[in-house]
């Protein structure tokens, strides 16, 4: 729902409304407690012996085999490393490895700008990174710790109807042995508005609170036989490297790993705190579309030329029991009406089509299919040491009619790729889009005895629009280690 500019108060950086002052002061005090806490006693953390009220202690996340396999059923259908425990052990793993981003949940680490005083919310410039220090396996227990939290007022000095804040969060994730498995960095931009007296509607539901560009205004594609022939050509060249070692010496900057492709995304995966890997969402139908006999039994879902299996449960993996976890900061005592009055936004609403025709695809779907792409390329002996990703840059928001100040923490990954300096993340991924994952090796180096390569990756829809981009640092085996 759109309101008039005249409905909102003009705000200035560092000059806060009376209703903002006390909540912001409390917010900053909580940030200071985390930022000044110092190192934790990790043994006490995993044994539950930390003093009550220790700043920055997040939720505890069980890594169940059911949830690990559930995510692999969406992203790694063909790779035995992620599906066959005996094979994984034969390759030197303790078990099938979980995606290393399991538990790295952005909304758990990110505390929004005082929801109880804002009237509307516009989110932009999501820019995240997860570093892998040790593998995550089924049966592990993860302990999420908040290490740093800052908030920077980037409201334009000339004044604006939006108070814009750059949120920066850093954290660590430990397993039950006290081993740090991940370091995380989560950045986003929140632009909030405040109604003038008498302008606030009596009822403020999600449609009134949530402000967003008209992402769905981008052209909708109708898939043709020619498109399916093109998809099959891409898929015919996809290879799971597996046990065929990719040595560091064999990689050269400029190398382009084989494209990977997700068939049209029917339903978006939904955020599920605090897993970091969502529930819902449909798997790729690559295998079925490539099989002429099976493809002949598929049905056209709608006028957009998307083919599906007759039974939806055959392409939507069943969610394990008890998969949905209550958000850490929701103690369960507030009613829905109270949450609505406080300006709470359920992030599942953002990515659910509901009554709409299409829905925005969540940012970490792109991250996860990029991880699949890299897994195919690097094989069993490669290790993704870091993955970063960004969506919704300021220029794209402006192009869609929602200008925002530039967040200093936002990383423009495409500018780091040869030949991509004139390209940009210029759309938002939507249901019915394909996800064509591209990447290029941009560097190789040795650090602390690790043989590393850097890739820049990006994902395109079928019209060539880019809806997410990122980087990955991959450790490969050196021939002397063979």
Phi and psi in degrees as a GROMACS rama.xvg file:
@    title "Ramachandran Plot"
@    xaxis  label "Phi"
@    yaxis  label "Psi"
@TYPE xy
-99.5458  140.172  UNK-2
-115.066  169.185  UNK-3
-81.4481  148.784  UNK-4
-57.0035  -31.8511  UNK-5
-71.2642  -7.55225  UNK-6
-79.1997  -11.9464  UNK-7
-119.831  153.406  UNK-8
-76.4924  138.327  UNK-9
-81.8194  129.04  UNK-10
-119.723  162.011  UNK-11
-132.288  151.898  UNK-12
-63.4012  133.059  UNK-13
78.0782  -4.34485  UNK-14
-112.977  108.935  UNK-15
-108.413  144.268  UNK-16
-64.5322  155.385  UNK-17
-55.2198  -40.1081  UNK-18
-72.288  -15.8102  UNK-19
-84.6749  -30.3513  UNK-20
-59.9804  -54.0387  UNK-21
-67.4657  -45.6282  UNK-22
-61.2565  -37.8519  UNK-23
-67.2444  -40.2651  UNK-24
-59.8903  -43.083  UNK-25
-65.8175  -39.7124  UNK-26
-58.7563  -47.4924  UNK-27
-67.2275  -33.4574  UNK-28
-63.2639  -41.022  UNK-29
-65.4938  -39.3438  UNK-30
-60.2453  -44.8755  UNK-31
-62.7553  -38.3866  UNK-32
-61.2705  -41.9397  UNK-33
-70.2774  -46.8324  UNK-34
-66.8378  -26.3307  UNK-35
-103.651  6.09809  UNK-36
-65.1004  -38.2106  UNK-37
83.5374  -178.864  UNK-38
-62.0962  145.886  UNK-39
-91.9516  154.835  UNK-40
-81.9791  99.2536  UNK-41
-68.9547  -33.8496  UNK-42
-61.562  -42.1631  UNK-43
-66.8508  -34.8972  UNK-44
-59.1063  -53.2892  UNK-45
-75.0315  -18.1447  UNK-46
-95.0642  1.30166  UNK-47
71.5747  28.5076  UNK-48
-108.78  8.59028  UNK-49
-67.6558  146.827  UNK-50
-58.3043  142.143  UNK-51
-59.2381  136.203  UNK-52
87.0674  6.92389  UNK-53
-57.7067  126.097  UNK-54
-64.4203  143.194  UNK-55
82.7898  17.874  UNK-56
-92.095  119.965  UNK-57
-96.6853  -163.614  UNK-58
-76.3865  165.892  UNK-59
-105.294  128.86  UNK-60
-117.491  116.558  UNK-61
-76.6474  134.903  UNK-62
-97.6707  87.7177  UNK-63
-82.3932  146.972  UNK-64
-59.9842  -35.7475  UNK-65
-60.8497  -43.5803  UNK-66
-71.1158  -37.0606  UNK-67
-61.7744  -49.2335  UNK-68
-67.6281  -32.289  UNK-69
-60.3226  -45.0248  UNK-70
-70.5701  -37.1156  UNK-71
-64.0023  -31.508  UNK-72
-64.3979  -21.6255  UNK-73
-91.0363  -34.024  UNK-74
-115.856  -20.9434  UNK-75
-133.652  52.0492  UNK-76
-63.6606  -31.0885  UNK-77
-103.807  -4.11271  UNK-78
-98.7664  112.46  UNK-79
-62.7887  -25.6668  UNK-80
-57.6974  -32.0018  UNK-81
-100.121  2.09555  UNK-82
-130.75  -19.6482  UNK-83
-121.718  105.545  UNK-84
-62.1992  -38.3361  UNK-85
-63.5269  -42.4698  UNK-86
-63.5822  -44.4881  UNK-87
-59.05  -42.4463  UNK-88
-66.334  -35.1675  UNK-89
-67.1716  -19.75  UNK-90
-98.2035  9.15832  UNK-91
95.6866  7.46481  UNK-92
-94.2002  154.232  UNK-93
-69.165  -31.9536  UNK-94
-168.265  -174.278  UNK-95
-61.4329  128.63  UNK-96
-77.7732  141.388  UNK-97
-73.8392  157.73  UNK-98
-55.8023  133.698  UNK-99
-68.6979  -10.4476  UNK-100
-86.6997  1.0035  UNK-101
-57.4312  125.362  UNK-102
90.7689  -14.6077  UNK-103
-87.2236  72.3455  UNK-104
-95.8015  116.061  UNK-105
-60.6521  -43.7995  UNK-106
-71.0305  -19.1392  UNK-107
-74.8566  -41.2379  UNK-108
-77.8486  -25.8154  UNK-109
-96.7684  119.096  UNK-110
-95.6459  119.489  UNK-111
-68.5088  165.272  UNK-112
-75.6294  105.962  UNK-113
19.4628  77.3091  UNK-114
-56.8901  -28.6851  UNK-115
-69.5637  -13.6265  UNK-116
-111.698  -16.63  UNK-117
-77.4642  157.785  UNK-118
-107.664  -40.0467  UNK-119
-132.682  161.447  UNK-120
-137.695  130.126  UNK-121
-123.284  121.273  UNK-122
-106.444  137.171  UNK-123
-147.292  172.464  UNK-124
52.0182  52.4776  UNK-125
-73.1602  127.824  UNK-126
-147.31  105.871  UNK-127
-122.489  162.393  UNK-128
-151.377  140.79  UNK-129
-128.164  127.359  UNK-130
-103.731  135.425  UNK-131
-100.616  122.757  UNK-132
-106.981  -26.0746  UNK-133
-155.476  154.687  UNK-134
-72.2732  157.005  UNK-135
-112.637  133.792  UNK-136
-127.093  156.078  UNK-137
-54.5767  139.01  UNK-138
96.1317  -16.2352  UNK-139
-69.7483  160.248  UNK-140
-123.151  130.791  UNK-141
-107.252  138.615  UNK-142
-116.514  116.147  UNK-143
-92.1293  130.534  UNK-144
-128.962  131.503  UNK-145
-92.0119  121.411  UNK-146
-103.269  -30.7663  UNK-147
-152.579  141.089  UNK-148
-146.999  121.366  UNK-149
-130.55  156.158  UNK-150
-137.652  130.315  UNK-151
-124.372  126.147  UNK-152
-79.1116  112.366  UNK-153
-114.001  24.6654  UNK-154
-58.161  134.709  UNK-155
-55.9927  138.202  UNK-156
-61.9043  -25.895  UNK-157
-78.1197  -1.88077  UNK-158
95.0548  152.184  UNK-159
-158.66  157.519  UNK-160
-79.2284  -2.86926  UNK-161
-112.318  127.048  UNK-162
-84.9518  117.803  UNK-163
-113.027  126.751  UNK-164
-121.972  133.999  UNK-165
-94.5574  116.953  UNK-166
-100.44  129.37  UNK-167
-129.209  126.337  UNK-168
-132.158  138.711  UNK-169
-126.435  147.718  UNK-170
-157.933  174.549  UNK-171
-133.207  150.193  UNK-172
-127.009  126.808  UNK-173
-115.074  151.899  UNK-174
-95.2248  -178.666  UNK-175
-66.2535  -14.4061  UNK-176
-90.6316  -1.3266  UNK-177
84.3394  9.44696  UNK-178
-84.2383  129.761  UNK-179
-74.9795  119.585  UNK-180
-98.892  -27.9254  UNK-181
-143.321  149.165  UNK-182
-117.588  140.821  UNK-183
-129.979  149.202  UNK-184
-134.774  125.015  UNK-185
-125.969  126.646  UNK-186
-127.643  140.563  UNK-187
-155.351  170.079  UNK-188
-120.419  130.616  UNK-189
-118.214  125.653  UNK-190
-115.041  116.937  UNK-191
-115.267  154.041  UNK-192
-124.281  155.729  UNK-193
-126.692  125.786  UNK-194
-68.7939  145.129  UNK-195
-67.8453  160.51  UNK-196
-54.5112  130.485  UNK-197
84.433  -3.62229  UNK-198
-98.8463  -14.3436  UNK-199
-75.9418  126.205  UNK-200
-60.5975  152.084  UNK-201
-62.5063  -36.3893  UNK-202
-113.498  128.827  UNK-203
-120.352  86.2563  UNK-204
-89.6326  -176.761  UNK-205
-55.1321  -40.9489  UNK-206
-63.5153  -25.5121  UNK-207
-91.9801  -32.8717  UNK-208
-73.7911  -42.5629  UNK-209
-82.087  119.294  UNK-210
-109.416  131.916  UNK-211
-154.38  154.651  UNK-212
-61.274  161.776  UNK-213
-81.8318  70.3408  UNK-214
-58.583  -33.7235  UNK-215
-74.9164  1.02683  UNK-216
-77.9561  -10.1951  UNK-217
-67.9224  151.308  UNK-218
-56.9643  139.075  UNK-219
-93.4009  135.972  UNK-220
-97.0766  141.766  UNK-221
-107.404  114.805  UNK-222
-76.8614  132.57  UNK-223
-111.63  173.092  UNK-224
-59.4995  -36.2778  UNK-225
-61.0848  -39.1245  UNK-226
-64.4082  -42.8321  UNK-227
-66.7667  -35.9163  UNK-228
-62.8876  -40.4035  UNK-229
-64.5834  -43.7806  UNK-230
-58.5396  -44.8764  UNK-231
-62.7629  -35.6191  UNK-232
-63.7902  -43.5556  UNK-233
-60.7537  -50.0539  UNK-234
-62.775  -32.6808  UNK-235
-64.6392  -19.6569  UNK-236
-101.705  -4.5105  UNK-237
-70.8074  138.266  UNK-238
-138.347  132.178  UNK-239
-87.4334  109.259  UNK-240
-63.3534  -42.4578  UNK-241
60.1073  -123.312  UNK-242
-79.8291  -3.9678  UNK-243
-80.7255  95.5817  UNK-244
-58.6129  130.677  UNK-245
-97.4434  110.208  UNK-246
-84.9318  148.218  UNK-247
-57.6882  -38.5532  UNK-248
-63.9077  -23.975  UNK-249
-83.4935  -6.24418  UNK-250
-99.5998  136.201  UNK-251
-129.088  136.221  UNK-252
-52.2101  135.432  UNK-253
104.267  -17.178  UNK-254
-61.1037  141.444  UNK-255
-120.415  105.72  UNK-256
-55.6863  153.207  UNK-257
-57.0772  137.526  UNK-258
-58.1674  146.983  UNK-259
-122.757  155.286  UNK-260
-140.858  130.045  UNK-261
-98.7382  130.685  UNK-262
-63.7231  166.596  UNK-263
-45.228  127.138  UNK-264
-77.7275  115.453  UNK-265
-82.9205  -48.9302  UNK-266
-127.752  139.499  UNK-267
-76.6025  143.622  UNK-268
-63.4669  147.333  UNK-269
-112.11  146.752  UNK-270
-64.7592  139.711  UNK-271
-138.331  101.165  UNK-272
-72.9999  143.462  UNK-273
-106.216  36.0701  UNK-274
-68.3623  -34.883  UNK-275
80.6929  -7.64488  UNK-276
-128.584  122.886  UNK-277
-81.4194  173.481  UNK-278
-106.213  169.177  UNK-279
75.5571  -166.88  UNK-280
84.1008  153.387  UNK-281
-107.035  147.041  UNK-282
-80.7079  165.664  UNK-283
-67.2204  143.639  UNK-284
-103.125  28.0369  UNK-285
-51.2123  -53.4895  UNK-286
-58.2774  -43.6616  UNK-287
-70.979  -40.1567  UNK-288
-68.6381  -33.4484  UNK-289
-72.405  -21.7394  UNK-290
-92.0048  108.132  UNK-291
-57.7954  -37.767  UNK-292
-65.8936  -43.7624  UNK-293
-70.8077  -41.2721  UNK-294
-58.0642  -33.0264  UNK-295
-66.3943  -18.8848  UNK-296
-96.0644  -6.56337  UNK-297
-76.6322  158.032  UNK-298
-116.955  148.466  UNK-299
-76.8237  119.304  UNK-300
-69.5292  -38.5039  UNK-301
-159.535  -170.597  UNK-302
-72.9097  -2.18901  UNK-303
-91.1385  5.53396  UNK-304
75.6776  22.421  UNK-305
-92.8228  124.474  UNK-306
-98.6957  139.629  UNK-307
-135.682  166.141  UNK-308
-73.3754  152.533  UNK-309
-58.2685  -33.3126  UNK-310
-108.158  119.053  UNK-311
-59.1792  -31.1141  UNK-312
-65.343  -15.9876  UNK-313
-80.4624  -13.2811  UNK-314
-126.007  6.73915  UNK-315
-122.417  98.6916  UNK-316
-53.9512  140.596  UNK-317
-69.4032  130.939  UNK-318
-73.0884  129.938  UNK-319
-59.5209  152.492  UNK-320
-57.9349  144.2  UNK-321
60.4727  30.3213  UNK-322
-75.9059  -29.8983  UNK-323
-83.2829  121.756  UNK-324
-110.766  138.167  UNK-325
-66.9921  140.131  UNK-326
-55.423  142.349  UNK-327
-56.961  -38.6596  UNK-328
-89.6378  6.0586  UNK-329
-104.15  106.806  UNK-330
-80.0731  1.9055  UNK-331
83.2985  -1.43682  UNK-332
-96.0085  -11.1307  UNK-333
-88.0068  141.814  UNK-334
-79.9742  164.903  UNK-335
-59.2237  -37.4008  UNK-336
-64.9583  -39.3849  UNK-337
-67.9244  -40.7446  UNK-338
-61.4415  -42.7847  UNK-339
-62.6981  -41.6663  UNK-340
-65.1429  -30.5543  UNK-341
-82.2688  -1.33738  UNK-342
83.656  17.8899  UNK-343
-66.3106  142.223  UNK-344
-122.249  121.686  UNK-345
-82.2082  115.243  UNK-346
-64.2791  -17.3586  UNK-347
-65.7188  -30.3208  UNK-348
-62.6443  -32.8013  UNK-349
-67.1156  -33.7617  UNK-350
-108.11  10.6765  UNK-351
-105.435  129.363  UNK-352
-64.4285  -32.0484  UNK-353
54.7301  -124.372  UNK-354
-88.6534  -2.49248  UNK-355
-80.2856  166.397  UNK-356
-79.3645  -38.3017  UNK-357
-134.658  160.014  UNK-358
-131.459  146.787  UNK-359
-64.4274  139.278  UNK-360
-83.8763  134.305  UNK-361
-64.7052  149.585  UNK-362
-57.9872  -40.2306  UNK-363
-78.7042  -6.57007  UNK-364
-61.3628  -45.4905  UNK-365
-61.5655  -42.7697  UNK-366
-58.0662  -43.8805  UNK-367
-70.8056  -38.0921  UNK-368
-74.7853  -22.8756  UNK-369
-70.207  -39.0883  UNK-370
-61.1004  -43.0552  UNK-371
-57.3932  -45.4105  UNK-372
-56.7282  -46.0435  UNK-373
-72.0253  -37.7961  UNK-374
-56.7074  -44.1234  UNK-375
-57.0429  -42.977  UNK-376
-75.2135  -44.3515  UNK-377
-85.8766  -21.7262  UNK-378
78.4385  -177.402  UNK-379
-63.3479  -29.8767  UNK-380
-93.3172  -2.91447  UNK-381
-82.8201  154.179  UNK-382
-133.331  123.493  UNK-383
-77.2241  110.679  UNK-384
-84.4587  -25.3882  UNK-385
-156.342  142.173  UNK-386
-136.55  131.926  UNK-387
-122.825  154.095  UNK-388
-155.926  150.211  UNK-389
-142.103  144.256  UNK-390
-138.734  165.643  UNK-391
54.0856  57.612  UNK-392
-64.9272  162.74  UNK-393
-58.7424  -41.0555  UNK-394
-63.4978  -35.8186  UNK-395
-71.7738  -38.8194  UNK-396
-58.7215  -43.1717  UNK-397
-63.4521  -40.5782  UNK-398
-63.7186  -27.2802  UNK-399
-96.0909  16.0932  UNK-400
85.9669  13.4102  UNK-401
-130.038  72.5377  UNK-402
-64.5487  143.066  UNK-403
-139.935  152.74  UNK-404
-64.6056  154.303  UNK-405
-76.1152  128.728  UNK-406
-80.6524  123.644  UNK-407
-65.0433  -15.7145  UNK-408
-90.1805  -8.52464  UNK-409
-70.1946  135.717  UNK-410
-109.003  123.637  UNK-411
-94.5599  92.0782  UNK-412
-68.7897  -33.7692  UNK-413
-61.2528  -30.4031  UNK-414
-65.2621  -15.1211  UNK-415
-90.5768  -4.2024  UNK-416
-101.712  133.804  UNK-417
-56.5239  135.671  UNK-418
76.6907  2.38712  UNK-419
-113.754  9.91731  UNK-420
-65.4724  -22.4901  UNK-421
-98.151  3.22583  UNK-422
-100.298  164.444  UNK-423
-153.915  158.402  UNK-424
-71.9208  99.5295  UNK-425
-113.002  1.57905  UNK-426
-143.607  175.751  UNK-427
-109.915  139.115  UNK-428
-65.3797  137.687  UNK-429
-130.107  155.816  UNK-430
-56.8014  148.287  UNK-431
82.9949  -6.60263  UNK-432
-78.221  149.66  UNK-433
-82.6001  170.075  UNK-434
-129.828  100.319  UNK-435
-96.0685  111.055  UNK-436
-93.2588  120.843  UNK-437
-111.831  152.407  UNK-438
-156.763  161.618  UNK-439
-145.489  140.282  UNK-440
-77.3709  126.767  UNK-441
-111.495  -14.7692  UNK-442
-164.713  159.509  UNK-443
-145.441  145.274  UNK-444
-166.846  170.313  UNK-445
-118.114  132.447  UNK-446
-141.979  123.927  UNK-447
50.7992  40.6861  UNK-448
79.4998  1.74185  UNK-449
-98.867  135.69  UNK-450
-94.7788  110.469  UNK-451
-120.115  149.946  UNK-452
-130.691  151.249  UNK-453
-114.319  134.253  UNK-454
-119.794  146.154  UNK-455
-107.653  132.23  UNK-456
-127.963  155.736  UNK-457
-153.224  159.067  UNK-458
-124.702  131.433  UNK-459
-114.403  149.76  UNK-460
-86.3551  -177.766  UNK-461
-71.7639  -17.4006  UNK-462
-88.7552  -0.350536  UNK-463
90.575  1.02455  UNK-464
-69.3133  139.436  UNK-465
-99.8795  123.833  UNK-466
-111.581  -4.5845  UNK-467
-163.199  149.566  UNK-468
-143.517  159.537  UNK-469
-168.044  -172.551  UNK-470
-132.956  163.688  UNK-471
-146.658  139.573  UNK-472
-109.952  123.894  UNK-473
-121.718  129.733  UNK-474
-91.8622  128.215  UNK-475
-117.825  162.118  UNK-476
-79.1172  138.198  UNK-477
-90.4265  146.438  UNK-478
-58.8153  -29.4896  UNK-479
-68.8146  -17.2125  UNK-480
-89.3089  -4.54785  UNK-481
